[in-house]
């Protein structure tokens, strides 16, 4: 997760003016020049103080903007892990818990979701043992140049049918069912996470800073003793 950068510290420099005079006029004006230098120094100190004050106000304003952007999620962020664990499913910390646990499900999902989708598509278009039998049965001698060509095609299809990689209709159906169960599990995590986030922030789009703050808090919950105590080894 990304962490927000530490706020920059604003410093002001004191500019000292140097004046060169000669003769009595220089001596006469020396006291005034020193006095002006002292006033300039005081002005620089005030400028530095104002800059630091403005920086603090800017940081406070930025934090307020993030908190406003997070809406209910801001309250969850500042709730304890115990509150997250014990809150009802409809309470703000409970909704945040649902979001975090859905994220954990996504993170810990075993398997490549894209590859599972590809595998399912391949199985749905696979030719089964029974399909090859059907193709062999449909062959007609008159459709070939001669009996040798006919027999060659029968042998080719029988070879494909009997290949160790060829599955029966039942085996294909079972594999598709298993893959679909995995896809449903993953989709369930994604749906639960999206629904929980919508309940926390509504239909607004989170800023990068707000997302980072929420993710840091979620990560902290997922490594807490309260959560880990519920996870099966």
Protein Blocks (a to p, Z undefined) as FASTA:
>chain_A
ZZddddddddddddddddddehjklmmmmmmmmmmmmmmmmmmmmmmmmmmmmmmmmmmm
mmmmmmmmnmmmmmmmmpcfklmmmpcfkbmklmmmmmmmmmmmmmmpgcjfklmmmmmm
mmmmpccfklmmmmmmmpcfklpmblmlmmmmmmmmmmmmmpmklccfklmmmmmmmmmm
mmmmmmmmmmmmmmmmmmmnojadcdfklmmmmmmmmmmmmmgmklmmmpcZZ
